[in-house]
């Protein structure tokens, strides 16, 4: 899964959609990513460690969406 996320994010960079794809991938895979260290995740997929804030936001958003009954969160 991590390799797929990394590839998707870096492929999206070509179309200037890197951060949007990062958001989408973290949100889509939030249940599986929830226990990961945000900084380590960013290093592993080779994005700036400043993205860890965005990682945390997407994990939080996934929780809210799940609590509200949204079907958009993967899992």
N, CA, C and O atoms as a GROMACS GRO file, in nm:
protein
  300
    1UNK      N    1   0.083  -0.119   0.000
    1UNK     CA    2   0.000   0.000   0.000
    1UNK      C    3   0.087   0.125   0.000
    1UNK      O    4   0.059   0.220  -0.074
    2UNK      N    5   0.192   0.127   0.082
    2UNK     CA    6   0.278   0.245   0.090
    2UNK      C    7   0.341   0.275  -0.046
    2UNK      O    8   0.346   0.391  -0.088
    3UNK      N    9   0.387   0.172  -0.115
    3UNK     CA   10   0.447   0.193  -0.248
    3UNK      C   11   0.345   0.246  -0.347
    3UNK      O   12   0.378   0.330  -0.431
    4UNK      N   13   0.222   0.200  -0.338
    4UNK     CA   14   0.116   0.250  -0.426
    4UNK      C   15   0.086   0.397  -0.398
    4UNK      O   16   0.066   0.475  -0.491
    5UNK      N   17   0.082   0.434  -0.271
    5UNK     CA   18   0.058   0.573  -0.235
    5UNK      C   19   0.172   0.660  -0.287
    5UNK      O   20   0.149   0.766  -0.345
    6UNK      N   21   0.295   0.615  -0.265
    6UNK     CA   22   0.412   0.690  -0.310
    6UNK      C   23   0.406   0.712  -0.461
    6UNK      O   24   0.428   0.824  -0.508
    7UNK      N   25   0.378   0.607  -0.536
    7UNK     CA   26   0.371   0.619  -0.682
    7UNK      C   27   0.260   0.715  -0.725
    7UNK      O   28   0.280   0.798  -0.813
    8UNK      N   29   0.144   0.703  -0.663
    8UNK     CA   30   0.032   0.790  -0.699
    8UNK      C   31   0.064   0.936  -0.673
    8UNK      O   32   0.035   1.023  -0.756
    9UNK      N   33   0.124   0.964  -0.558
    9UNK     CA   34   0.157   1.103  -0.522
    9UNK      C   35   0.261   1.160  -0.618
    9UNK      O   36   0.248   1.272  -0.665
   10UNK      N   37   0.364   1.082  -0.646
   10UNK     CA   38   0.471   1.132  -0.732
   10UNK      C   39   0.426   1.142  -0.878
   10UNK      O   40   0.471   1.231  -0.950
   11UNK      N   41   0.340   1.053  -0.922
   11UNK     CA   42   0.284   1.065  -1.058
   11UNK      C   43   0.194   1.188  -1.070
   11UNK      O   44   0.191   1.252  -1.175
   12UNK      N   45   0.123   1.220  -0.966
   12UNK     CA   46   0.035   1.337  -0.967
   12UNK      C   47   0.114   1.467  -0.970
   12UNK      O   48   0.061   1.570  -1.012
   13UNK      N   49   0.238   1.463  -0.926
   13UNK     CA   50   0.320   1.584  -0.926
   13UNK      C   51   0.340   1.637  -1.068
   13UNK      O   52   0.355   1.757  -1.088
   14UNK      N   53   0.340   1.548  -1.164
   14UNK     CA   54   0.357   1.589  -1.305
   14UNK      C   55   0.243   1.679  -1.350
   14UNK      O   56   0.262   1.765  -1.436
   15UNK      N   57   0.126   1.660  -1.293
   15UNK     CA   58   0.010   1.741  -1.328
   15UNK      C   59  -0.021   1.847  -1.225
   15UNK      O   60  -0.132   1.898  -1.219
   16UNK      N   61   0.078   1.879  -1.142
   16UNK     CA   62   0.061   1.978  -1.035
   16UNK      C   63  -0.052   1.944  -0.939
   16UNK      O   64  -0.123   2.032  -0.890
   17UNK      N   65  -0.069   1.815  -0.912
   17UNK     CA   66  -0.174   1.769  -0.822
   17UNK      C   67  -0.118   1.690  -0.704
   17UNK      O   68  -0.189   1.611  -0.643
   18UNK      N   69   0.009   1.713  -0.672
   18UNK     CA   70   0.077   1.632  -0.569
   18UNK      C   71   0.007   1.638  -0.434
   18UNK      O   72  -0.021   1.534  -0.375
   19UNK      N   73  -0.022   1.756  -0.384
   19UNK     CA   74  -0.083   1.768  -0.250
   19UNK      C   75  -0.226   1.716  -0.252
   19UNK      O   76  -0.272   1.656  -0.155
   20UNK      N   77  -0.298   1.740  -0.362
   20UNK     CA   78  -0.435   1.688  -0.371
   20UNK      C   79  -0.434   1.536  -0.370
   20UNK      O   80  -0.518   1.474  -0.304
   21UNK      N   81  -0.340   1.475  -0.441
   21UNK     CA   82  -0.332   1.330  -0.443
   21UNK      C   83  -0.288   1.276  -0.307
   21UNK      O   84  -0.336   1.172  -0.262
   22UNK      N   85  -0.197   1.348  -0.240
   22UNK     CA   86  -0.156   1.311  -0.105
   22UNK      C   87  -0.277   1.308  -0.014
   22UNK      O   88  -0.298   1.212   0.060
   23UNK      N   89  -0.358   1.415  -0.017
   23UNK     CA   90  -0.480   1.421   0.064
   23UNK      C   91  -0.571   1.304   0.033
   23UNK      O   92  -0.619   1.235   0.123
   24UNK      N   93  -0.595   1.281  -0.095
   24UNK     CA   94  -0.684   1.173  -0.137
   24UNK      C   95  -0.634   1.038  -0.088
   24UNK      O   96  -0.712   0.959  -0.034
   25UNK      N   97  -0.507   1.010  -0.108
   25UNK     CA   98  -0.452   0.880  -0.070
   25UNK      C   99  -0.458   0.857   0.080
   25UNK      O  100  -0.491   0.747   0.125
   26UNK      N  101  -0.425   0.959   0.158
   26UNK     CA  102  -0.430   0.944   0.304
   26UNK      C  103  -0.575   0.926   0.349
   26UNK      O  104  -0.604   0.842   0.434
   27UNK      N  105  -0.664   1.005   0.294
   27UNK     CA  106  -0.806   0.993   0.330
   27UNK      C  107  -0.861   0.856   0.292
   27UNK      O  108  -0.929   0.792   0.371
   28UNK      N  109  -0.831   0.812   0.172
   28UNK     CA  110  -0.880   0.684   0.122
   28UNK      C  111  -0.828   0.566   0.205
   28UNK      O  112  -0.899   0.467   0.223
   29UNK      N  113  -0.706   0.577   0.253
   29UNK     CA  114  -0.642   0.468   0.327
   29UNK      C  115  -0.629   0.497   0.476
   29UNK      O  116  -0.546   0.436   0.544
   30UNK      N  117  -0.709   0.588   0.525
   30UNK     CA  118  -0.696   0.636   0.663
   30UNK      C  119  -0.700   0.525   0.767
   30UNK      O  120  -0.622   0.528   0.863
   31UNK      N  121  -0.787   0.430   0.750
   31UNK     CA  122  -0.799   0.324   0.852
   31UNK      C  123  -0.670   0.245   0.864
   31UNK      O  124  -0.630   0.206   0.974
   32UNK      N  125  -0.603   0.220   0.752
   32UNK     CA  126  -0.478   0.146   0.754
   32UNK      C  127  -0.360   0.232   0.798
   32UNK      O  128  -0.263   0.180   0.854
   33UNK      N  129  -0.368   0.362   0.775
   33UNK     CA  130  -0.257   0.453   0.806
   33UNK      C  131  -0.265   0.512   0.946
   33UNK      O  132  -0.168   0.570   0.994
   34UNK      N  133  -0.378   0.500   1.010
   34UNK     CA  134  -0.407   0.570   1.136
   34UNK      C  135  -0.298   0.555   1.242
   34UNK      O  136  -0.270   0.652   1.313
   35UNK      N  137  -0.238   0.442   1.256
   35UNK     CA  138  -0.139   0.422   1.362
   35UNK      C  139   0.003   0.460   1.326
   35UNK      O  140   0.093   0.450   1.409
   36UNK      N  141   0.024   0.504   1.203
   36UNK     CA  142   0.159   0.537   1.158
   36UNK      C  143   0.205   0.672   1.211
   36UNK      O  144   0.126   0.763   1.234
   37UNK      N  145   0.335   0.683   1.228
   37UNK     CA  146   0.397   0.810   1.265
   37UNK      C  147   0.395   0.899   1.140
   37UNK      O  148   0.449   0.860   1.037
   38UNK      N  149   0.334   1.018   1.148
   38UNK     CA  150   0.323   1.104   1.031
   38UNK      C  151   0.457   1.142   0.967
   38UNK      O  152   0.470   1.143   0.845
   39UNK      N  153   0.555   1.173   1.049
   39UNK     CA  154   0.685   1.211   0.995
   39UNK      C  155   0.751   1.093   0.923
   39UNK      O  156   0.806   1.110   0.814
   40UNK      N  157   0.745   0.976   0.982
   40UNK     CA  158   0.803   0.857   0.920
   40UNK      C  159   0.731   0.824   0.789
   40UNK      O  160   0.794   0.785   0.691
   41UNK      N  161   0.599   0.839   0.787
   41UNK     CA  162   0.522   0.814   0.666
   41UNK      C  163   0.568   0.907   0.554
   41UNK      O  164   0.589   0.863   0.441
   42UNK      N  165   0.582   1.034   0.586
   42UNK     CA  166   0.626   1.132   0.485
   42UNK      C  167   0.764   1.098   0.431
   42UNK      O  168   0.789   1.108   0.311
   43UNK      N  169   0.853   1.059   0.519
   43UNK     CA  170   0.987   1.019   0.475
   43UNK      C  171   0.979   0.896   0.386
   43UNK      O  172   1.048   0.887   0.285
   44UNK      N  173   0.897   0.800   0.425
   44UNK     CA  174   0.886   0.675   0.350
   44UNK      C  175   0.833   0.696   0.209
   44UNK      O  176   0.875   0.627   0.116
   45UNK      N  177   0.741   0.789   0.192
   45UNK     CA  178   0.689   0.813   0.057
   45UNK      C  179   0.761   0.928  -0.014
   45UNK      O  180   0.722   0.969  -0.123
   46UNK      N  181   0.865   0.980   0.050
   46UNK     CA  182   0.952   1.082  -0.011
   46UNK      C  183   0.881   1.213  -0.044
   46UNK      O  184   0.892   1.267  -0.154
   47UNK      N  185   0.806   1.262   0.055
   47UNK     CA  186   0.749   1.396   0.045
   47UNK      C  187   0.806   1.478   0.161
   47UNK      O  188   0.856   1.420   0.258
   48UNK      N  189   0.799   1.611   0.152
   48UNK     CA  190   0.852   1.693   0.261
   48UNK      C  191   0.786   1.658   0.395
   48UNK      O  192   0.667   1.628   0.400
   49UNK      N  193   0.864   1.663   0.501
   49UNK     CA  194   0.808   1.630   0.633
   49UNK      C  195   0.702   1.732   0.675
   49UNK      O  196   0.626   1.705   0.768
   50UNK      N  197   0.698   1.845   0.609
   50UNK     CA  198   0.591   1.942   0.638
   50UNK      C  199   0.454   1.885   0.603
   50UNK      O  200   0.352   1.936   0.650
   51UNK      N  201   0.449   1.782   0.520
   51UNK     CA  202   0.322   1.717   0.485
   51UNK      C  203   0.261   1.643   0.604
   51UNK      O  204   0.145   1.602   0.598
   52UNK      N  205   0.338   1.626   0.710
   52UNK     CA  206   0.283   1.553   0.825
   52UNK      C  207   0.161   1.624   0.883
   52UNK      O  208   0.072   1.559   0.937
   53UNK      N  209   0.157   1.756   0.873
   53UNK     CA  210   0.039   1.830   0.918
   53UNK      C  211  -0.082   1.790   0.833
   53UNK      O  212  -0.191   1.770   0.886
   54UNK      N  213  -0.061   1.779   0.703
   54UNK     CA  214  -0.170   1.739   0.613
   54UNK      C  215  -0.212   1.595   0.641
   54UNK      O  216  -0.331   1.562   0.635
   55UNK      N  217  -0.117   1.510   0.672
   55UNK     CA  218  -0.147   1.371   0.710
   55UNK      C  219  -0.240   1.369   0.830
   55UNK      O  220  -0.342   1.300   0.829
   56UNK      N  221  -0.205   1.444   0.932
   56UNK     CA  222  -0.289   1.449   1.054
   56UNK      C  223  -0.429   1.500   1.023
   56UNK      O  224  -0.527   1.448   1.074
   57UNK      N  225  -0.437   1.603   0.939
   57UNK     CA  226  -0.568   1.659   0.902
   57UNK      C  227  -0.654   1.555   0.832
   57UNK      O  228  -0.773   1.544   0.862
   58UNK      N  229  -0.596   1.480   0.741
   58UNK     CA  230  -0.673   1.380   0.666
   58UNK      C  231  -0.716   1.264   0.756
   58UNK      O  232  -0.826   1.212   0.739
   59UNK      N  233  -0.631   1.224   0.849
   59UNK     CA  234  -0.670   1.119   0.943
   59UNK      C  235  -0.786   1.168   1.029
   59UNK      O  236  -0.881   1.094   1.053
   60UNK      N  237  -0.780   1.292   1.074
   60UNK     CA  238  -0.889   1.350   1.154
   60UNK      C  239  -1.016   1.362   1.071
   60UNK      O  240  -1.125   1.331   1.120
   61UNK      N  241  -1.004   1.407   0.948
   61UNK     CA  242  -1.120   1.419   0.860
   61UNK      C  243  -1.183   1.283   0.836
   61UNK      O  244  -1.306   1.271   0.834
   62UNK      N  245  -1.102   1.181   0.818
   62UNK     CA  246  -1.155   1.046   0.799
   62UNK      C  247  -1.237   1.002   0.919
   62UNK      O  248  -1.343   0.941   0.903
   63UNK      N  249  -1.189   1.033   1.039
   63UNK     CA  250  -1.265   0.998   1.161
   63UNK      C  251  -1.400   1.068   1.163
   63UNK      O  252  -1.502   1.007   1.193
   64UNK      N  253  -1.400   1.197   1.132
   64UNK     CA  254  -1.525   1.274   1.131
   64UNK      C  255  -1.620   1.218   1.025
   64UNK      O  256  -1.739   1.200   1.051
   65UNK      N  257  -1.567   1.190   0.908
   65UNK     CA  258  -1.651   1.136   0.802
   65UNK      C  259  -1.711   1.002   0.842
   65UNK      O  260  -1.828   0.974   0.816
   66UNK      N  261  -1.630   0.919   0.906
   66UNK     CA  262  -1.678   0.789   0.953
   66UNK      C  263  -1.787   0.807   1.057
   66UNK      O  264  -1.889   0.738   1.054
   67UNK      N  265  -1.766   0.898   1.150
   67UNK     CA  266  -1.866   0.925   1.256
   67UNK      C  267  -1.996   0.978   1.195
   67UNK      O  268  -2.104   0.954   1.249
   68UNK      N  269  -1.986   1.050   1.085
   68UNK     CA  270  -2.104   1.108   1.021
   68UNK      C  271  -2.168   1.014   0.919
   68UNK      O  272  -2.267   1.048   0.854
   69UNK      N  273  -2.109   0.895   0.906
   69UNK     CA  274  -2.167   0.795   0.817
   69UNK      C  275  -2.128   0.808   0.671
   69UNK      O  276  -2.194   0.750   0.584
   70UNK      N  277  -2.024   0.883   0.641
   70UNK     CA  278  -1.981   0.899   0.502
   70UNK      C  279  -1.921   0.769   0.450
   70UNK      O  280  -1.853   0.698   0.523
   71UNK      N  281  -1.946   0.739   0.325
   71UNK     CA  282  -1.893   0.617   0.261
   71UNK      C  283  -1.767   0.648   0.181
   71UNK      O  284  -1.716   0.559   0.112
   72UNK      N  285  -1.715   0.771   0.188
   72UNK     CA  286  -1.599   0.807   0.108
   72UNK      C  287  -1.469   0.754   0.162
   72UNK      O  288  -1.372   0.742   0.087
   73UNK      N  289  -1.464   0.720   0.288
   73UNK     CA  290  -1.341   0.672   0.349
   73UNK      C  291  -1.324   0.526   0.312
   73UNK      O  292  -1.415   0.445   0.330
   74UNK      N  293  -1.205   0.493   0.260
   74UNK     CA  294  -1.176   0.355   0.220
   74UNK      C  295  -1.162   0.263   0.340
   74UNK      O  296  -1.148   0.308   0.453
   75UNK      N  297  -1.167   0.137   0.312
   75UNK     CA  298  -1.149   0.039   0.418
   75UNK      C  299  -1.240  -0.078   0.403
   75UNK      O  300  -1.237  -0.170   0.485
   0.00000   0.00000   0.00000
